[in-house]
């Protein structure tokens, strides 16, 4: 009986420990999951820890079947939904869809398109009609109809009234709006050039008016009328399964790329662009793309003055919005502490075949198919790549590592020497000094914040890193002194006596006898110090004004400053990066950390 009870006690204890671990781990899992999401996933209603699965598509344009869900709302009776309301919605919304026309819908899957349009229009109709419209109460339905359509309130039974209201609300405008939300395409828009004087030259009109020999290579996806008029046919196919369709969208001419990766794994298109300035004054190209959320890999290649450049890093078609990609030649901007929202162009080849004249450059866009694992990796690392582009992350990391190392070494040496003097040496006033050290723990840091700032400014140390590491080297860590003193009091006196017999003085005894015995406690202090310095935000905010001296905690704060909106996904990615060293350090040194706290007399 006792064995069985002990078994259940152990099982219950392990269950509690596992449950507690999961509860404490869940916020971190949510943090990592959010760092891999797109902005639109964060803005959606509902709680979801993991990001949605990326789905590379072989064919584009296409309709995304995940945009809308035609499901029964919670406030509608299941029998009414399945038996009458759902068929009525499909019928009445289907009428509006049949009256709607858009040439872009021709090559799309009609079944998937119709299902998405019905679901999308239902969401809009549900939003504009009163909530009583979907009720089973006939009087409530009539009252709702009386408010928005009095002439239909008295016609027929409640079901006919609902049918009439749905028919009136399901407009072609709602169909067009739903189509825009579920339609995906890969298109190229404006092409802007920036010279070394930071003047912007719009090459898009030049691209639209140019002619090329390969205009006849347009695949069947393109319309004959556009091809005959020569509208926007500067782009031409170099290789691969792709067709070009010039089109006007929102009063701008774009080129839609119809591709089919079931025939090949990559394609390439090119355009010869007239240079607005001399080639040696060229700085970068800004190209507008409409991504199709396929997560395929895109690279830009540039042929200018006999040299072939290729983008050093790929860009991925991750979202379904218009997006501007910048491709820039190496230059002084690469060393400046500014957001690097551009992709460097690496020189990879040279030769006469890359020379198209002093006034012409050739731009090539290459799109390669991504497999499912590659798409997952592209999506998981997207926000992390943006973090490195938005802020000089490497510079902030160097500063944080420097401060962490200096503070750890300074705290270990200074606090251990003070603790040795308070624990092992006999001198007048030792007890009083120890109580004064403990008393400093009761002083809130907010009280000393302003006096410390004034002192450092008078010493000429403002806007330097000295205020962030100097206190760590001057034994101002009262908690560390207390921890080490408690641990040193447990060292046997025989070790010190043996050291004195061998001729060791106080310092050699401290260095060769006391310090080696304190390894677990020193590891605990190192972890405490690292966590404090690594996460310190207020100190750098007060003492540092130069962006070159920002540590990570303050530098990553710039992701929330000066933006049109807070980029939550980037903040989550930056926070994940910051927590990784702390977690790794704890797991590596957890044994010493627990031993150090136990040896110092803080257990229980």
C-alpha positions in Angstrom: 0.0 0.0 0.0 2.8 2.4 0.9 4.6 1.6 -2.3 1.5 2.2 -4.3 1.0 5.6 -2.5 4.6 6.5 -3.1 4.2 5.7 -6.8 1.2 7.9 -7.2 2.9 10.7 -5.3 5.9 10.5 -7.6 3.6 10.4 -10.6 1.7 13.4 -9.4 4.9 15.3 -8.7 6.3 14.6 -12.2 2.9 15.7 -13.7 3.0 18.9 -11.8 6.6 19.6 -12.9 5.9 18.8 -16.5 2.8 21.0 -16.5 4.7 23.8 -14.9 7.4 23.5 -17.5 4.9 23.6 -20.3 3.2 26.6 -18.7 6.4 28.6 -18.5 7.6 27.5 -21.9 4.3 28.4 -23.7 5.1 32.2 -23.8 8.5 31.6 -25.3 7.0 29.2 -27.9 4.4 32.0 -28.7 7.3 34.5 -29.0 9.2 32.3 -31.5 6.1 31.4 -33.4 5.1 35.1 -33.8 8.6 36.0 -35.0 7.9 33.7 -38.0 4.5 35.1 -38.9 3.6 37.7 -41.5 2.1 41.0 -40.4 -1.4 40.0 -41.7 -1.3 36.8 -39.6 -0.7 38.9 -36.4 -3.6 41.2 -37.3 -6.1 38.3 -37.7 -8.5 37.6 -34.9 -8.1 34.5 -32.8 -5.1 33.1 -31.0 -2.7 31.0 -32.9 0.8 30.1 -31.7 2.4 28.7 -34.9 2.5 30.5 -38.3 0.4 29.3 -41.2 2.0 26.8 -43.5 3.6 28.4 -46.7 2.4 26.8 -49.9 4.6 27.1 -52.9 2.5 27.2 -56.1 3.6 25.8 -59.4 1.2 28.0 -61.4 0.6 31.8 -61.0 -1.7 33.8 -61.1 -4.0 31.8 -58.9 -6.7 32.0 -56.3 -5.7 31.4 -52.7 -8.3 29.0 -51.2 -7.3 30.0 -47.6 -8.4 33.6 -47.9 -12.1 33.1 -46.9 -13.9 30.3 -45.2 -17.6 29.7 -45.9 -18.6 28.4 -42.5 -21.6 28.7 -40.3 -21.3 31.6 -37.8 -21.8 30.6 -34.1 -25.0 32.7 -33.8 -26.8 30.9 -36.6 -28.8 27.8 -35.9 -27.1 24.7 -37.5 -30.4 23.3 -38.9 -31.3 26.7 -40.4 -27.9 27.1 -41.9 -27.6 23.7 -43.5 -31.3 23.3 -44.5 -32.0 26.7 -46.0 -29.7 29.6 -45.4 -26.5 28.2 -46.9 -28.2 27.2 -50.3 -29.9 30.6 -50.4 -26.6 32.4 -49.9 -24.9 30.4 -52.6 -27.8 31.1 -55.0 -28.2 34.8 -54.4 -24.5 35.6 -54.1 -23.9 33.4 -57.2 -26.2 35.7 -59.2 -24.0 38.7 -58.4 -20.9 36.6 -59.3 -22.5 35.7 -62.7 -23.0 39.4 -63.4 -19.5 40.3 -62.5 -16.7 40.4 -65.1 -13.0 40.6 -64.8 -10.6 39.4 -67.5 -8.0 38.3 -64.9 -10.4 35.5 -63.9 -10.2 33.7 -67.3 -7.1 31.5 -66.5 -8.1 30.7 -62.9 -9.7 27.6 -61.5 -13.5 28.4 -61.7 -14.5 26.2 -58.8 -12.0 27.5 -56.4 -12.7 31.1 -57.5 -16.4 30.8 -57.1 -16.1 29.2 -53.7 -13.8 32.0 -52.5 -16.0 34.7 -54.0 -19.1 33.3 -52.3 -17.3 33.2 -48.9 -15.9 36.6 -49.3 -19.2 38.3 -50.3 -20.9 36.5 -47.4 -18.5 38.1 -45.0 -19.2 41.5 -46.4 -23.0 40.9 -46.5 -23.0 39.7 -42.9 -21.1 42.8 -41.9 -23.6 45.3 -43.5 -26.9 43.6 -42.7 -28.3 43.8 -39.1 -27.6 40.9 -36.8 -31.4 40.1 -36.6 -31.3 39.1 -40.3 -29.9 35.7 -39.5 -32.3 35.1 -36.6 -35.0 32.4 -36.7 -37.4 34.8 -35.1 -39.7 36.1 -37.9 -40.6 39.3 -36.0 -36.9 40.1 -35.5 -36.3 39.6 -39.2 -39.2 41.9 -40.1 -37.9 44.6 -37.7 -34.4 44.4 -39.2 -35.9 44.7 -42.7 -38.0 47.7 -41.6 -34.9 49.6 -40.7 -32.9 49.1 -43.9 -35.5 48.2 -46.5 -39.0 49.2 -45.4 -40.6 48.4 -48.8 -39.6 44.7 -48.4 -40.6 44.3 -44.8 -44.2 43.3 -45.5 -43.6 41.1 -48.5 -43.9 37.4 -48.0 -42.7 35.4 -45.1 -39.5 35.9 -43.1 -37.4 33.6 -45.4 -38.4 35.6 -48.5 -37.6 38.8 -46.7 -34.1 37.5 -45.8 -33.6 36.3 -49.4 -34.5 39.8 -50.7 -32.1 41.5 -48.2 -29.2 39.2 -49.2 -29.9 39.8 -53.0 -29.8 43.6 -52.5 -26.7 43.5 -50.3 -24.7 41.1 -52.5 -23.4 43.7 -55.0 -20.8 43.3 -57.7 -18.6 45.8 -55.7 -18.4 43.2 -53.0 -17.5 40.5 -55.5 -14.8 42.7 -57.0 -13.5 43.4 -53.5 -13.4 39.7 -52.6 -11.6 38.9 -55.8 -8.9 41.4 -55.0 -8.3 39.8 -51.6 -8.0 36.2 -52.9 -6.3 36.9 -56.2 -2.6 36.3 -56.4 -0.2 37.3 -59.1 3.5 38.1 -59.7 3.9 41.4 -61.4 6.6 44.0 -62.1 5.8 47.7 -61.8 7.9 50.8 -61.6 11.6 50.9 -62.2 13.4 53.8 -60.5 17.1 54.5 -60.6 19.0 56.5 -58.0 22.4 58.0 -58.9 25.3 58.8 -56.6 23.9 62.3 -56.0 20.7 60.7 -54.6 18.6 62.0 -57.5 15.8 59.6 -58.6 15.1 58.9 -62.2 11.9 57.2 -63.2 12.7 54.6 -65.9 9.2 53.2 -66.0 8.0 55.4 -68.9 11.2 54.5 -70.8 10.5 50.8 -70.1 6.9 51.1 -71.3 7.8 52.9 -74.6 10.8 50.7 -75.4 10.6 48.0 -78.1 12.4 44.7 -78.2 12.9 41.9 -80.6 11.3 39.3 -78.3 7.9 40.9 -78.0 6.5 38.0 -80.1 7.6 35.5 -77.4 4.6 36.2 -75.2 2.9 33.0 -74.2 -0.8 32.3 -74.7 -1.6 33.9 -71.3 -1.1 37.3 -72.9 -3.8 39.2 -74.7 -3.4 39.8 -78.4 -4.8 43.4 -78.2 -2.1 44.4 -75.7 0.6 42.8 -77.7 -0.5 44.5 -81.0 -0.5 47.9 -79.3 2.9 47.3 -77.9 1.9 48.4 -74.4 4.6 47.8 -71.9 6.4 45.1 -73.8 9.9 46.1 -72.9 10.2 43.0 -70.8 11.1 39.9 -72.7 11.5 36.2 -71.9 15.0 35.0 -71.6 14.2 31.4 -70.6 11.7 29.3 -68.8 8.0 28.7 -68.6 6.7 32.2 -68.3 4.4 34.5 -70.3 4.3 38.3 -70.1 1.0 40.3 -69.9 1.2 44.1 -69.9 -1.7 45.5 -67.9 -2.9 48.8 -66.4 -3.7 48.6 -62.6 -4.5 51.6 -60.5 -3.5 54.0 -63.3 -0.1 52.4 -63.7 1.3 50.0 -66.3 2.6 46.7 -64.9 3.8 43.5 -66.4 2.2 40.4 -65.0 4.2 37.2 -65.2 2.3 34.0 -65.9 4.5 31.1 -65.0 4.1 27.3 -64.7 6.8 25.6 -62.6 5.4 22.1 -63.5 7.4 22.5 -66.8 10.6 23.8 -65.4 12.1 24.9 -62.0 13.1 28.5 -63.0 12.5 31.3 -65.5 14.2 34.6 -66.4 12.9 37.8 -67.9 15.0 40.8 -68.9 14.6 44.5 -70.0 17.0 46.9 -71.6 16.8 50.2 -69.7 18.1 53.5 -71.0 20.5 55.0 -68.5 19.4 58.5 -67.3 23.0 59.3 -66.2 26.5 58.1 -67.1 27.0 54.5 -65.9 29.7 55.5 -63.4 27.2 57.6 -61.6 24.7 54.8 -61.2 24.0 53.8 -57.6 20.9 51.5 -57.3 17.7 50.4 -58.8 14.3 50.4 -57.0 11.9 47.9 -58.5 8.2 47.5 -57.6 6.9 43.9 -57.4 3.6 42.5 -56.6 4.2 39.2 -54.7 2.0 36.2 -55.0 2.7 34.5 -51.7 4.4 31.5 -53.2 7.7 31.9 -51.4 9.7 31.3 -54.6 13.2 32.7 -54.7 13.9 35.8 -56.7 17.2 37.3 -57.7 18.1 40.3 -59.8 21.0 40.4 -62.3 22.4 43.6 -63.8 24.5 43.9 -66.9 26.2 47.3 -67.2 29.5 48.4 -68.8 30.6 44.9 -69.5 30.1 43.6 -65.9 27.5 41.2 -64.6 26.2 41.8 -61.1 23.9 39.5 -59.1 22.0 40.2 -55.9 24.0 38.8 -53.0 20.9 37.6 -51.2 17.6 36.3 -52.6 14.3 37.9 -52.0 11.2 35.8 -51.6 7.6 36.3 -52.8 6.3 36.0 -49.3 3.2 38.3 -49.1 0.5 39.3 -51.4 1.1 43.0 -51.5 3.1 45.5 -53.6 6.6 45.7 -52.4 9.7 47.7 -53.5 13.0 45.9 -53.7 16.3 47.9 -53.9 19.4 46.5 -55.5 22.5 48.6 -54.9 26.2 48.5 -55.9 28.8 48.3 -53.1 29.6 51.7 -51.7 30.0 53.9 -48.6 26.4 53.2 -47.4 27.5 49.7 -46.5 29.5 51.0 -43.6 27.1 53.6 -42.3 24.8 52.9 -39.4 21.6 53.3 -41.4 18.9 50.8 -42.3 20.2 48.7 -45.1 16.9 48.1 -46.9 18.7 47.1 -50.1 20.4 44.0 -51.5 24.0 44.3 -52.5 24.9 43.5 -56.1 28.0 41.3 -56.2 30.3 41.3 -59.3 30.3 37.7 -60.6 31.5 38.0 -64.2 32.7 40.4 -66.9 33.0 40.3 -70.7 31.9 41.9 -73.9 28.6 40.1 -73.9 27.6 42.1 -70.8 28.2 45.5 -72.5 25.1 47.0 -74.1 26.5 50.4 -74.7 27.3 53.4 -72.4 23.6 54.4 -72.3 21.9 51.1 -71.7 21.8 48.6 -68.8 20.1 45.2 -68.9 18.0 44.2 -65.9 17.3 40.5 -65.5 14.8 39.0 -63.0 15.2 35.3 -62.2 12.6 33.4 -60.3 13.4 29.9 -59.0 11.0 27.4 -57.6 11.0 26.7 -53.8 10.3 23.3 -52.4 8.2 23.0 -49.2 11.2 22.9 -46.8 12.8 25.8 -48.6 9.5 27.8 -48.3 9.3 27.0 -44.6 12.9 28.2 -44.1 12.2 31.3 -46.2 9.2 32.2 -44.1 10.8 31.3 -40.7 13.9 33.5 -41.4 12.1 36.4 -43.2 11.6 38.6 -40.1 15.1 37.8 -38.9 16.6 39.0 -42.2 14.5 42.2 -41.9 15.9 42.8 -38.4 19.4 42.8 -39.7 18.3 45.2 -42.5 16.4 47.7 -40.3 19.1 48.1 -37.6 22.9 47.7 -37.5 22.5 44.5 -35.5 26.1 43.4 -35.7 27.4 46.7 -34.2 24.8 46.5 -31.4 25.8 42.9 -30.8 29.5 43.8 -30.5 28.8 46.5 -27.9 26.6 44.1 -25.9 29.2 41.4 -25.9 31.9 43.8 -24.9 29.9 45.2 -22.0 28.9 41.7 -20.8 32.5 40.4 -20.8 33.9 43.5 -19.1 31.2 43.6 -16.4 31.5 39.8 -15.7 35.3 40.0 -15.3 35.1 43.2 -13.3 32.4 41.9 -11.0 34.2 38.6 -10.4 37.5 40.2 -9.5 36.3 43.2 -7.5 33.4 41.5 -5.6 35.5 38.4 -4.8 38.3 40.6 -3.3 35.9 42.6 -1.2 34.1 39.4 -0.1 37.5 37.7 0.8 38.3 40.7 3.0 34.9 40.6 4.7 34.9 36.9 5.2 38.5 35.8 5.9 40.5 38.8 7.2 40.2 40.3 10.7 40.3 44.1 10.7 38.5 46.8 12.7 35.1 47.8 11.5 34.7 44.7 9.3 31.2 43.9 10.6 30.1 47.6 10.2 31.3 47.7 6.6 29.5 44.5 5.8 26.2 45.9 7.2 26.8 49.1 5.2 27.2 47.0 2.0 23.9 45.2 2.8 22.2 48.5 3.5 22.9 49.6 -0.1 20.5 46.8 -1.3 17.6 48.7 0.3 18.3 51.9 -1.8 16.2 51.9 -5.0 18.3 52.6 -8.1 15.9 55.4 -9.1 17.2 57.5 -6.2 20.8 57.3 -7.4 20.0 57.7 -11.1 20.2 61.5 -11.4 23.2 61.9 -9.0 25.1 59.3 -10.9 24.3 61.0 -14.2 25.5 64.3 -12.9 28.8 62.8 -11.6 29.5 61.0 -14.9 28.8 64.1 -16.9 31.1 66.2 -14.8 33.8 63.6 -15.3 33.3 63.8 -19.1 32.0 60.3 -19.4 28.6 61.1 -20.9 28.0 59.5 -24.3 30.7 56.9 -23.6 30.4 53.3 -22.5 32.3 53.9 -19.3 29.2 54.5 -17.1 28.0 51.1 -18.3 31.1 49.1 -17.3 32.9 51.1 -14.7 30.6 50.4 -11.8 31.0 46.7 -12.5 34.8 47.0 -11.9 34.4 48.9 -8.7 32.6 46.4 -6.6 29.2 48.2 -6.5 27.4 44.9 -6.7 26.3 44.4 -3.1 24.4 41.2 -3.9 27.5 39.7 -5.5 29.6 40.6 -2.5 27.1 39.1 -0.1 26.9 35.9 -2.2 30.6 35.4 -2.3 31.1 36.3 1.4 28.6 33.6 2.4 30.3 31.1 0.2 33.9 32.0 1.4 32.9 31.5 5.1 32.5 27.8 4.3 36.1 27.4 3.2 38.1 25.4 5.8 40.7 27.4 7.7 43.2 24.5 7.3 43.6 25.4 3.6 44.6 29.0 4.5 47.0 27.8 7.3 48.6 25.4 4.8 49.0 28.2 2.3 50.7 30.5 5.0 53.1 27.7 5.9 54.1 27.5 2.3 54.8 31.2 2.3 51.7 32.6 0.6 50.6 36.1 1.5 47.1 37.4 1.5 46.8 37.9 -2.2 48.3 34.6 -3.2 46.1 32.8 -0.7 43.1 34.6 -2.2 44.1 33.8 -5.7 45.3 30.2 -5.4 43.1 28.9 -2.5 39.9 30.9 -2.1 39.1 31.7 -5.7 39.3 28.2 -7.1 36.9 27.1 -4.3 34.4 29.7 -5.5 33.8 28.4 -9.1 30.1 27.6 -8.6 29.4 30.9 -6.9 31.4 32.8 -9.5 29.4 31.0 -12.2 26.1 32.1 -10.5 27.4 35.7 -10.3 28.4 35.6 -14.0 24.9 34.5 -15.0 23.3 37.2 -12.9 25.6 39.9 -14.3 25.2 38.7 -17.9 21.4 38.8 -17.6 21.4 42.3 -16.1 23.9 43.8 -18.6 22.4 42.0 -21.6 18.9 43.2 -20.8 19.8 46.7 -19.5 17.8 49.3 -21.3 17.6 52.2 -18.8 21.4 52.6 -18.4 22.2 53.0 -22.1 19.2 55.2 -22.6 20.5 57.7 -20.0 24.2 57.7 -20.7 24.5 57.0 -24.4 23.4 59.2 -27.2 25.6 58.0 -30.1 24.0 55.2 -32.1 27.4 53.6 -32.7 27.5 52.9 -28.9 24.0 51.4 -28.6 23.8 47.9 -27.1 21.1 45.5 -28.3 18.5 46.4 -25.7 18.5 50.0 -26.7 19.3 49.5 -30.4 16.4 47.2 -31.0 14.1 49.7 -29.4 14.6 51.7 -32.6 12.3 49.2 -34.3 9.4 51.0 -32.6 10.6 54.6 -33.1 10.0 56.7 -36.2 7.8 54.1 -37.9 4.3 54.5 -39.4 3.2 51.5 -37.4 4.7 49.1 -34.8 6.3 46.1 -36.5 5.3 43.4 -34.0 6.8 40.6 -36.0 10.2 42.2 -36.2 10.1 43.0 -32.5 9.3 39.4 -31.7 12.2 38.3 -34.0 14.6 40.7 -32.3 13.4 39.6 -28.8 14.0 35.9 -29.8 17.6 36.7 -30.9 18.2 38.5 -27.6 16.9 35.6 -25.4 19.0 32.9 -27.2 22.3 33.8 -25.5 20.6 33.9 -22.0 19.0 30.6 -22.5 22.2 29.0 -23.9 24.2 30.4 -21.0 21.8 29.1 -18.4 21.7 25.6 -19.8 25.5 25.4 -20.1 26.1 26.7 -16.5 22.9 25.6 -14.7 24.8 23.0 -12.6 27.3 25.6 -11.4 24.5 28.1 -10.9 22.5 25.8 -8.6 25.6 24.8 -6.7 26.6 28.5 -6.3 23.3 29.5 -4.8 23.2 26.5 -2.5 26.8 27.0 -1.2 26.1 30.6 -0.4 23.4 29.7 2.1 20.4 31.0 0.0 18.7 27.6 -0.4 15.2 27.0 0.9 
